[in-house]
Amino acid sequence: MQNTLVPHSFHIPVMGLGYTVDTPIKVARFGISSVVSIMDDQLLEDMRKIHSKNFGIPFNPIEENEEDYRARRITAYLNFLQEIIDQQIQALREEEKPENIKQYLELLPQENSLSTLFSEWETAEAKDKLILMEKIRNGIVAGSVDVNIMTKVDKINRNQKGEELPREFSDALSALRGFANSRLNGSVVFSAGMNPALFSYAEQFKDFFPDESGIIRKGIILKVSDYRSALIQGKFMAKKGLWISEFRIESGLNCGGHAFATDGFLAGPILEEFKINRQSLFQTLKETWQQALLEKGISSPETPTTKISYQGGIGTAREDAFLRKYYELDGTGWGSPFLLVPEATSVDRDTIDRIIKAKNSDFYLSHASPLGVPFNNLRNSSGEEQRIQRIQKNRPGSPCYKKFLTFSTEFTEKPICTASRQYQNLKMKSFEKGEISPTELNETLEKDCLCEGLGAPAILANGEIPRRNLSAVTICPGPNLAYFKGVFSLKEMVDHIYGKVNLKLELDRPHVFIKEAELYLNYLKKEFQKLLPESSPKQSSYLEKFRKNLDQGLKYYQDLVATVQLDSEEILEKMKKQLSDLLNETERLQAPHTQEYTLSEQ
């Protein structure tokens, strides 16, 4: 199964298409786990070519006219990653000079057993040093390399004659097949909700089921926003004999990339619900799973394990430690801050400089995604500059080469992307005819080509030029990145996570709970502003439900702050005032004529 013995308490989540595409090559040898997006097979092929050259490995290209090329490219890249990491770990274990193992050990959390052994080794007599060092070498393990499939990116593909291919050749199913057929020892992270066809397709691959020894060679991780989602998706999987090795809870708004807002539920109450119901969830899934395996004639391990972790907006060691200990989590995810760590992620220097120069207001929730989902964006990115320049030249939209997000049939029989030049020209004509509002047009023109913009930085950071010279970068950091200023070494960031050092963050950075609450309140206020007097009862009722959930979440935090030492006294006092202000604002919001609408509807 995926590496359950990883020595670190944090992982680096997937970021964009390219920001973490080669992160495992950089950090897995230090025991740090990370996640690679496998949605863009062209990018993976380009990265395999680049790194094959770097490592002196022969590169045999997989062309687009070859059968099942998408899945095969993904398999080839993941096999390449596994090969490189295996070599790196073997070299580290065979390293003759102990000081060359020191970097691995210095990055570990202080409570790790290898850290203790190394302290003993440093003061031991010569005769004991060999024995201790042998124990240390044997304890060195790689971080887990997991892959991300965004379930909503699942276009049906066609062959070169234009004929629709069978369902298993869709983007998401091909990506899953590419992972399942690889030698990679990791898990697949499903994000963005339920995709029954994709989840059911996992049944086709034996590595997702226990073997004769009870070992599940490839794990399944679900990224979820709340407990209900975890239970529904987990049971769907369990009924097919598929075990969930981890639930990764992600903040709806205080995260990078696409933002999937909950109905006003905040991180604290969500984590509390997982903490209270953890055993019940585990037992329900275990019983359903074992029954499904029995029906398939497969023996089930007696003690499967399911981890629970959280990611989204964590910025200090105190926040990290509190979340893990109070909510009994198995780990945390630290994403956006690692965009400023060249030793860990692939970000071109120009983009790093833009991040550092950006103001808090430059990090915003946009309409940039062709998926129609709110998307975290950076106002001063080169991708945004290019988008605006194209509009100014009366050439809005992007050339559409990769076509991963071609879902709109508003104007055409064959689906096209809403960020494409073709779609945006057609939308402009609709506006000129008076068929759409200026607001709708502006939201359309805000769409950006994520396929190119999120992949370009990986190529640029490795000193190469992207195909077709499309080098404008789209970056999707979480709001938390606004408070990190500077370029950091891997050791500096990891030491910051574990509280060995404290990086200087912007002084106005609020606690992770407060920041998320502010984001939700701002989101709600914008939704209220969209309501018109003639809005439907359903719309008003939904926003009132959202407001009540947010209100309850803020009161939960008030109780928590009053009873638990979750941070320093100074921060606690600041949080009390901030929570009071947020509550006052929330309680002043009210959907227009909610009761009146409800009565008239009846």
C-alpha positions in Angstrom: 0.0 0.0 0.0 1.0 3.6 -0.1 3.8 4.5 2.3 2.1 4.7 5.7 5.4 5.0 7.6 6.4 8.4 6.2 8.3 10.3 8.8 6.8 13.8 8.4 3.5 15.1 9.7 2.8 17.3 6.7 2.5 16.8 3.0 2.7 19.1 0.0 -0.7 19.1 -1.8 -1.1 19.3 -5.6 -0.7 22.8 -6.9 -1.9 23.6 -10.4 -0.8 21.3 -13.2 2.9 22.0 -13.0 3.9 23.5 -9.7 4.3 20.1 -8.0 4.7 18.0 -11.1 8.3 17.2 -10.3 8.2 17.9 -6.5 8.7 14.2 -5.7 12.2 14.2 -7.4 13.1 17.1 -5.1 11.6 16.1 -1.7 10.7 12.4 -1.6 14.3 11.4 -0.7 13.9 13.5 2.5 10.8 11.6 3.5 8.4 14.4 2.5 5.2 13.4 0.7 3.7 15.3 -2.2 1.0 15.2 -4.8 1.4 15.3 -8.6 -1.4 16.3 -11.0 -1.7 13.7 -13.8 -4.4 15.6 -15.8 -2.0 17.0 -18.5 -0.3 14.1 -20.3 1.5 16.5 -22.7 3.1 18.3 -19.7 4.1 14.9 -18.2 5.7 13.9 -21.5 7.6 17.1 -21.7 8.8 16.8 -18.0 9.9 13.2 -18.6 12.0 14.4 -21.6 13.5 17.2 -19.6 14.4 15.1 -16.5 15.5 12.1 -18.6 18.2 14.4 -20.1 19.1 15.7 -16.6 19.5 12.2 -15.2 21.1 10.7 -18.3 18.3 8.2 -19.0 17.2 7.3 -22.5 13.9 9.0 -23.5 11.5 7.2 -25.8 8.6 9.5 -26.7 5.0 8.3 -26.8 3.3 10.0 -29.7 -0.3 11.2 -29.9 -1.1 8.9 -32.8 -0.2 5.8 -30.7 -3.0 3.8 -29.1 -4.0 4.8 -25.6 -1.2 7.4 -25.6 -2.7 9.5 -22.8 -2.7 6.7 -20.2 0.7 5.3 -21.4 2.3 8.8 -21.1 1.1 9.0 -17.5 2.3 5.5 -16.7 5.7 6.3 -18.2 6.1 9.5 -16.2 5.1 7.8 -12.9 7.4 4.9 -13.5 10.2 7.4 -14.2 9.5 9.2 -10.9 9.6 5.8 -9.0 12.8 4.8 -10.7 14.6 8.1 -9.7 13.3 8.1 -6.1 14.3 4.5 -5.6 17.8 5.4 -6.8 18.0 8.4 -4.5 16.9 6.4 -1.5 19.3 3.6 -2.2 22.2 6.0 -2.6 21.3 7.7 0.7 21.2 4.4 2.5 24.6 3.4 1.1 26.2 6.8 1.7 29.5 6.2 3.5 29.8 9.7 5.0 27.3 10.2 7.9 27.3 13.9 7.3 25.7 13.4 3.9 22.7 11.7 5.6 22.5 14.7 8.0 20.2 16.8 5.7 17.6 14.0 5.8 17.8 13.8 9.6 17.8 17.5 10.3 14.5 18.0 8.4 12.7 15.5 10.6 10.4 16.5 13.4 12.2 16.4 16.8 10.1 13.6 18.1 11.0 11.3 15.2 12.8 8.1 16.4 15.6 8.6 13.8 16.3 12.1 15.2 16.8 10.5 18.6 19.1 7.9 17.1 21.2 10.5 15.4 21.6 12.5 18.7 22.8 9.2 20.3 25.2 8.6 17.3 26.7 12.1 17.7 27.8 11.4 21.3 28.4 7.6 21.1 31.8 5.9 21.3 33.3 4.6 18.1 32.3 1.0 18.7 28.6 2.0 19.0 28.6 4.5 16.1 28.5 1.7 13.4 25.5 0.0 15.0 23.6 3.2 15.5 24.3 4.4 11.9 23.1 1.0 10.5 19.8 1.5 12.3 19.5 5.0 10.9 20.2 3.8 7.4 17.5 1.1 7.7 15.0 3.7 8.9 15.4 6.0 5.9 12.2 5.9 3.8 11.0 8.0 0.9 8.0 10.3 1.2 4.8 9.1 -0.5 4.2 10.1 -4.1 0.5 10.5 -4.7 -1.3 11.6 -7.8 -4.3 13.9 -8.2 -7.3 13.5 -10.5 -9.8 16.3 -10.6 -13.0 14.4 -11.1 -14.7 17.2 -13.0 -12.0 17.2 -15.7 -13.4 14.2 -17.6 -13.9 15.1 -21.3 -15.0 12.3 -23.6 -12.3 12.0 -26.3 -12.4 11.2 -30.0 -10.1 9.3 -32.4 -8.3 10.9 -35.3 -11.4 10.3 -37.5 -13.5 12.3 -35.1 -15.4 9.3 -33.8 -16.2 9.2 -30.1 -14.1 6.8 -28.1 -15.4 4.4 -25.4 -15.9 5.8 -21.9 -12.7 4.4 -20.5 -10.7 6.7 -22.8 -12.1 9.9 -21.2 -9.6 12.2 -19.6 -10.2 11.1 -15.9 -10.6 7.4 -16.6 -7.4 7.4 -18.8 -5.5 9.1 -16.0 -6.7 6.5 -13.5 -5.6 3.7 -15.8 -2.2 5.4 -16.3 -1.7 5.5 -12.5 -3.1 2.0 -11.9 -0.8 0.4 -14.5 2.3 2.2 -13.1 4.9 0.9 -10.7 4.4 4.0 -8.5 4.0 3.2 -4.8 1.4 5.8 -3.8 -2.2 6.8 -3.8 -4.7 8.5 -6.1 -6.3 11.7 -4.7 -9.8 12.2 -6.1 -10.7 15.9 -5.8 -13.8 18.0 -6.7 -16.5 15.6 -5.8 -18.2 12.5 -7.0 -17.7 11.0 -10.4 -19.5 7.6 -10.3 -18.0 6.4 -13.6 -14.5 7.2 -12.5 -15.0 5.7 -9.0 -16.5 2.6 -10.5 -13.7 2.2 -13.0 -11.2 1.7 -10.1 -12.8 -1.7 -9.7 -11.1 -2.8 -12.8 -7.6 -2.7 -11.2 -6.4 -5.3 -8.8 -3.9 -3.0 -7.0 -6.8 -1.2 -5.3 -7.8 -4.5 -3.6 -6.0 -6.5 -1.0 -3.7 -9.2 -2.4 -3.1 -12.6 -0.8 -1.1 -11.0 2.0 -3.8 -8.4 2.7 -1.7 -5.6 1.2 -3.4 -2.9 -0.9 -0.7 -1.8 -3.3 -2.3 1.5 -4.3 -4.4 3.6 -2.0 -7.4 5.9 -2.6 -7.5 9.3 -1.0 -10.6 11.5 -1.1 -10.3 15.3 -0.8 -13.5 16.4 0.9 -15.0 19.6 2.2 -17.2 18.2 5.0 -18.2 15.0 6.9 -21.4 14.3 4.8 -19.3 14.3 1.6 -16.8 11.9 3.2 -19.6 9.5 4.3 -21.4 9.5 0.9 -18.3 9.1 -1.2 -16.7 6.7 1.2 -19.8 4.4 1.3 -20.0 4.5 -2.6 -16.4 3.3 -2.7 -16.8 0.7 0.1 -19.8 -0.9 -1.6 -17.4 -1.7 -4.5 -14.7 -3.1 -2.2 -12.6 0.0 -2.5 -11.0 1.2 0.8 -10.4 4.9 1.5 -6.9 5.2 3.0 -7.3 8.9 3.8 -9.8 11.7 3.9 -8.1 15.0 3.2 -10.3 17.8 4.5 -9.7 21.0 2.6 -11.0 24.5 3.4 -13.7 25.5 1.0 -12.2 29.0 0.5 -8.9 29.3 2.3 -7.1 27.2 -0.2 -5.4 27.5 -3.6 -6.7 26.5 -7.0 -10.5 26.0 -7.4 -12.6 27.0 -4.4 -15.6 24.9 -3.5 -17.4 26.9 -0.8 -19.4 24.9 1.7 -22.9 26.1 2.8 -21.2 28.4 5.3 -19.6 25.6 7.3 -16.3 26.6 8.8 -13.2 24.4 9.2 -13.3 24.2 13.0 -16.9 22.8 13.2 -16.2 20.4 10.3 -13.1 19.1 12.0 -15.0 18.7 15.2 -17.6 16.6 13.4 -14.9 14.3 12.0 -13.3 14.0 15.5 -16.6 13.0 17.1 -17.7 10.6 14.4 -14.4 9.2 13.3 -14.9 5.7 14.8 -18.5 5.6 13.6 -17.3 6.5 10.0 -14.5 4.0 10.1 -16.8 1.2 11.4 -19.5 1.9 8.8 -17.1 1.9 5.9 -15.2 -1.2 7.2 -18.4 -3.3 7.5 -19.6 -2.2 4.1 -16.2 -2.8 2.5 -15.7 -6.3 4.1 -19.1 -7.4 2.9 -18.2 -6.2 -0.7 -14.9 -8.1 -0.6 -16.7 -11.2 0.7 -19.0 -11.1 -2.3 -16.0 -10.7 -4.6 -14.3 -13.7 -3.0 -11.4 -11.6 -1.6 -10.1 -11.9 1.9 -10.0 -8.6 3.8 -7.3 -7.5 6.2 -8.4 -7.4 9.8 -7.1 -3.9 10.5 -7.4 -1.5 7.6 -6.4 2.1 8.5 -7.9 5.4 7.4 -6.1 8.7 8.0 -7.7 12.1 8.4 -5.8 15.2 7.6 -6.5 18.9 7.0 -5.2 21.5 4.5 -5.9 25.1 3.8 -4.4 28.3 5.1 -2.2 26.9 7.8 0.7 29.4 8.4 2.4 28.8 11.7 3.7 25.9 13.8 1.2 26.7 16.6 -1.7 26.4 14.2 -0.3 23.2 12.7 0.3 21.6 16.1 -3.1 22.7 17.5 -5.0 21.3 14.5 -3.2 17.9 14.7 -3.5 17.5 18.5 -6.9 19.0 19.3 -8.7 17.4 16.3 -6.7 14.2 16.5 -5.5 14.5 12.9 -2.9 12.2 11.2 -1.4 15.1 9.3 -1.7 18.4 7.6 -1.1 19.8 4.1 1.0 22.9 3.5 0.6 24.1 -0.1 1.0 27.7 -1.2 4.0 28.7 1.1 6.0 26.1 -0.8 5.6 28.1 -4.0 8.3 30.3 -2.5 10.6 27.2 -2.0 12.5 26.5 -5.3 14.0 23.3 -3.7 10.4 21.9 -3.5 8.3 23.3 -6.3 8.7 24.4 -9.9 8.0 28.2 -10.1 9.8 30.4 -12.6 11.7 33.3 -11.1 9.5 36.0 -12.7 6.4 34.5 -11.0 8.1 34.2 -7.6 9.0 37.9 -7.8 5.4 38.8 -8.7 4.2 36.8 -5.7 6.5 38.6 -3.3 5.6 42.1 -4.7 1.8 41.3 -4.6 -0.4 43.1 -2.1 -3.0 41.3 0.0 -5.7 42.6 -2.4 -3.9 41.0 -5.3 -4.9 37.5 -4.1 -8.5 37.2 -5.0 -11.3 34.8 -6.0 -12.0 35.1 -9.7 -14.1 33.8 -12.6 -11.0 32.6 -14.4 -11.8 28.9 -14.5 -13.6 27.6 -17.6 -15.2 25.0 -15.2 -17.4 27.8 -13.8 -16.0 27.2 -10.3 -14.5 30.2 -8.3 -10.7 30.2 -8.8 -8.0 31.7 -6.6 -6.0 34.1 -8.7 -3.2 36.6 -8.6 -3.9 40.0 -10.2 -0.3 40.8 -11.2 0.5 37.4 -12.8 1.8 37.3 -16.4 -1.2 35.2 -17.3 -3.5 38.0 -16.2 -1.4 40.6 -18.0 -1.7 38.6 -21.2 -5.5 38.1 -20.8 -6.0 41.9 -20.4 -3.7 42.7 -23.4 -5.7 40.4 -25.6 -9.0 42.1 -24.7 -7.4 45.5 -25.3 -6.3 44.4 -28.8 -9.9 43.2 -29.4 -8.6 39.6 -29.5 -10.1 38.1 -26.3 -9.6 34.5 -25.4 -6.9 32.0 -25.9 -5.9 29.6 -28.7 -7.2 26.2 -27.5 -4.6 23.4 -28.1 -4.9 21.0 -25.2 -8.7 21.1 -24.9 -9.0 19.6 -21.4 -11.8 22.0 -20.4 -13.9 21.9 -23.6 -17.4 21.5 -22.1 -19.6 24.3 -23.5 -22.1 23.5 -26.3 -23.8 26.9 -25.9 -22.9 27.9 -29.5 -21.5 24.8 -31.1 -22.5 21.1 -31.4 -18.9 20.0 -30.5 -17.9 21.2 -27.0 -15.5 24.1 -26.8 -13.7 25.9 -23.9 -15.2 29.1 -22.5 -11.7 30.6 -22.3 -11.1 29.9 -26.0 -10.9 32.7 -28.6 -13.7 31.0 -30.5 -16.1 31.0 -27.6 -15.3 34.5 -26.4 -15.8 35.9 -30.0 -19.2 34.3 -30.1 -20.0 35.7 -26.7 -19.0 39.2 -27.8 -21.4 38.9 -30.7 -24.2 37.9 -28.3 -23.5 41.1 -26.3 -23.5 43.3 -29.4 -27.0 41.9 -30.2 -28.2 42.8 -26.7 -28.7 39.1 -25.8 -26.5 39.1 -22.6 -25.7 41.7 -19.9 -22.4 43.5 -19.4 -21.9 41.5 -16.2 -22.2 38.2 -18.1 -19.8 39.4 -20.8 -17.2 40.5 -18.2 -17.4 37.2 -16.4 -16.8 35.4 -19.7 -13.8 37.6 -20.6 -12.3 36.8 -17.2 -11.9 33.2 -18.2 -8.2 32.2 -18.7 -6.5 29.3 -20.4 -5.6 27.2 -17.3 -4.2 24.3 -19.5 -1.3 26.4 -20.7 -1.0 28.9 -17.8 -0.8 26.3 -15.0 1.7 24.1 -16.9 4.1 26.7 -18.3 5.9 27.4 -15.0 7.2 23.8 -14.7 8.8 24.1 -18.1 10.2 27.6 -17.5 11.6 26.7 -14.1 13.6 23.9 -15.7 15.1 26.3 -18.2 13.1 25.3 -21.2 10.5 27.1 -23.4 6.9 25.7 -23.4 5.5 24.4 -26.7 4.2 27.1 -29.1 6.1 29.6 -26.9 3.0 30.0 -24.6 5.0 31.1 -21.6 2.4 33.4 -19.7 1.9 31.9 -16.2 -1.4 31.5 -14.4 -0.9 31.0 -10.7 -3.6 30.0 -8.2 -2.2 30.5 -4.6 -4.3 30.4 -1.5 -4.9 33.8 0.3 -2.5 32.6 3.0 0.5 33.2 0.6 0.0 37.0 0.8 1.6 36.9 4.3 4.8 35.1 3.2 7.4 37.4 1.7 10.7 36.1 0.4 12.4 33.0 -1.1 13.0 30.2 1.4 15.1 27.1 1.5 13.5 23.8 2.1 15.0 23.6 5.5 13.7 27.0 6.5 10.2 26.1 5.5 10.2 22.7 7.2 11.8 24.1 10.3 9.0 26.8 10.3 6.3 24.1 10.1 7.8 22.3 13.1 8.5 25.4 15.1 12.3 25.1 15.1 12.4 28.6 13.6 9.7 31.2 12.9 9.7 32.8 9.5 8.8 36.5 9.6 5.3 36.7 8.3 3.3 39.9 7.6 2.2 41.3 11.0 -1.5 41.6 9.9 -1.8 37.9 9.2 -4.9 36.6 11.0 -5.2 33.2 12.6 -6.1 30.4 10.1 -9.7 30.2 11.6 -10.2 33.9 11.4 -9.0 34.2 7.9 -11.3 31.5 6.6 -14.3 33.1 8.5 -13.4 36.5 6.8 -13.3 34.8 3.4 -16.7 33.2 4.0 -18.3 36.4 5.2 -17.0 38.3 2.2 -18.2 35.6 -0.1 -21.7 35.7 1.5 -21.9 39.5 1.3 -21.2 39.3 -2.5 -23.9 36.7 -2.8 -26.4 38.9 -1.0 -25.5 41.8 -3.3 -26.6 39.6 -6.3 -30.1 39.2 -4.8 -32.7 41.3 -6.4 -36.2 42.0 -5.0 -37.6 39.5 -7.4 -35.2 36.8 -6.4 -36.7 33.4 -5.8 -37.6 32.1 -2.3 -35.1 29.3 -2.9 -32.2 31.7 -3.4 -33.2 33.7 -0.3 -33.7 30.6 1.7 -30.3 29.2 0.7 -28.4 32.4 1.7 -30.2 32.5 5.0 -29.2 28.9 5.7 -25.6 29.8 4.7 -25.7 32.8 7.1 -27.0 30.7 10.0 -24.3 28.1 9.5 -21.6 30.8 9.4 -23.1 32.4 12.5 -23.0 29.0 14.3 -19.4 28.5 13.2 -18.3 31.9 14.6 -20.0 31.1 18.0 -18.2 27.7 18.0 -15.0 29.6 17.7 -16.0 32.0 20.5 -16.5 29.0 22.8 -13.3 27.4 21.6 -11.2 30.5 22.3 -12.8 30.9 25.7 -11.9 27.3 26.8 -8.9 26.1 24.9 -5.3 27.6 24.7 -5.1 27.3 20.9 -2.5 30.0 20.5 -0.6 32.7 22.4 -2.5 35.1 24.7 -1.9 38.0 22.4 -3.5 36.1 19.4 -6.4 34.9 21.6 -7.3 38.4 22.6 -7.1 39.6 19.0 -9.3 36.6 17.9 -12.0 37.5 20.5 -12.4 41.0 19.1 -12.3 39.7 15.5 -14.9 37.1 16.2 -17.2 39.6 17.8 -16.9 41.9 14.8 -17.5 39.1 12.4 -20.6 38.0 14.3 -22.0 41.5 14.3 -21.6 41.7 10.5 -23.0 38.3 9.9 -26.1 38.9 12.0 -26.8 42.2 10.1 -27.1 40.3 6.8 -30.6 39.3 5.8 -32.1 38.1 2.6 -34.8 40.5 1.3 -38.4 39.5 2.3 -37.4 35.9 3.1 -40.5 35.3 5.3 -42.8 37.1 2.9 -41.5 35.0 -0.1 -41.9 31.8 1.9 -45.5 32.6 2.8 -46.5 33.7 -0.7 -44.9 30.5 -2.1 -47.0 28.4 0.2 
